Amino acid sequence: MSVPKKKKCRSSVRTGRAHHALKSKELGKCPNCGKAVMPHRVCQNCGQYRGRVILDTTKKIKKATS
């Protein structure tokens, strides 16, 4: 197992941690309903992806009402 020869200075440790912060999610708009959607994902509101219906959202509505 390798062991570092010298202790890392405080500035080297902190500059390495500069990229550890959480990044905000980039959201786009659904072309069909206009809701915020993550890229390359099916819209949870209308169930469409790239102009095609992938999810049947009427089943969700029927389950919620019964």
VENPE-V883505 format. One record per pair of residues at least 12 apart in sequence whose ideal C-beta (glycine too) atoms are under 8 Angstrom apart, sorted by the first residue. I is the first residue (numbers start at 1). GAP is how many residues later the second one is. D is the distance in whole Angstrom. If there is no record, write none. Layout:
BEGIN
I/GAP/D + I/GAP/D
END
This chain:
BEGIN
25/13/6 + 26/12/8 + 26/13/7 + 30/13/4 + 30/15/7 + 30/16/6 + 30/18/7 + 31/20/8 + 32/14/5 + 32/16/5 + 32/19/8 + 33/12/5 + 33/13/4 + 33/15/8 + 42/12/5 + 42/13/6 + 45/12/7
END
